[in-house]
Amino acid sequence: MNTTTYTVVATTPGGCTRTAQVTITVNKRPVVTTQPANNVRCTGTDAVFTVGATGTGLTYQWQESLTGCPGPTWTNLPNAAPYVGKTHQHLPLLL
């Protein structure tokens, strides 16, 4: 992570000045350390998908892909049954 502070000074023709600062932080790119694994379960049992990642201020968005459709078919999961915790690194799913 790199942090740099910049200062700007505005000066009028009459010599009046005003100063302001802004700090910019550049975070390192996140790294996926553990990919989610396939799950095979019987109806009525729980399945939990987990991903491991490192980085600053990570958030998660799980998606599903519909099979049999042409082109990219990835869509964000809703935060409703049977999905719980769609914005966390663990995705519990009741089948």
C-alpha positions in Angstrom: 0.0 0.0 0.0 1.4 3.4 -1.0 0.1 6.7 0.5 1.0 10.1 -0.9 -0.2 13.5 0.2 -0.5 16.3 -2.3 -0.8 20.0 -1.5 -2.3 22.7 -3.8 -1.7 26.4 -3.2 -4.0 28.9 -5.0 -2.8 32.5 -5.1 -4.9 35.5 -6.2 -3.3 38.4 -8.1 -3.5 40.4 -4.9 -1.3 37.8 -3.1 -4.0 36.0 -1.0 -3.4 32.3 -0.7 -5.4 29.3 0.1 -4.0 25.8 0.7 -5.6 22.4 0.6 -4.3 18.8 0.9 -5.5 15.5 -0.4 -4.2 12.0 0.5 -4.3 9.2 -2.1 -3.8 5.6 -1.0 -3.1 3.0 -3.6 -3.9 -0.6 -2.4 -2.3 -3.7 -3.7 -4.4 -5.9 -6.0 -6.2 -8.7 -4.2 -4.9 -12.2 -4.6 -7.2 -15.3 -4.6 -5.4 -17.8 -2.4 -8.0 -20.6 -2.4 -10.5 -21.3 -5.2 -14.0 -22.6 -4.3 -14.3 -26.3 -4.8 -17.1 -28.3 -6.5 -19.8 -29.7 -4.1 -22.1 -32.7 -4.7 -24.9 -32.9 -2.1 -28.2 -34.6 -1.6 -31.5 -32.6 -1.7 -32.2 -31.1 1.8 -28.5 -30.9 2.9 -26.3 -27.9 3.2 -23.4 -27.0 0.8 -20.9 -24.3 1.7 -18.6 -22.7 -0.9 -15.5 -20.9 0.4 -12.9 -18.7 -1.3 -9.7 -17.5 0.3 -8.2 -14.1 -0.7 -5.8 -11.5 0.7 -6.0 -7.7 0.2 -7.2 -4.5 1.8 -10.9 -3.9 2.3 -12.1 -7.0 0.3 -15.7 -7.5 -0.6 -17.3 -10.5 -2.2 -19.9 -11.1 -4.9 -20.9 -14.6 -5.7 -22.3 -15.4 -9.2 -23.9 -18.3 -10.9 -23.7 -19.4 -14.5 -26.7 -20.9 -16.3 -25.8 -23.9 -18.5 -27.1 -24.4 -22.0 -27.1 -20.6 -22.8 -24.8 -19.1 -25.4 -22.3 -16.4 -24.4 -21.4 -15.2 -21.0 -24.2 -16.1 -18.6 -22.8 -15.1 -15.2 -25.3 -13.3 -13.0 -25.0 -12.0 -9.4 -26.7 -14.2 -6.8 -29.7 -12.6 -5.0 -29.5 -12.3 -1.2 -32.5 -14.5 -0.7 -33.2 -18.2 -0.1 -31.6 -20.5 -0.8 -28.5 -18.2 -0.8 -27.3 -16.6 2.4 -24.2 -14.4 2.8 -23.7 -13.6 -0.9 -21.3 -10.8 0.0 -19.0 -12.9 2.3 -16.2 -15.3 1.6 -18.4 -18.2 2.6 -21.6 -19.0 0.6 -23.9 -21.4 2.5 -26.6 -23.0 0.3 -29.6 -25.1 1.3 -30.4 -27.6 -1.5 
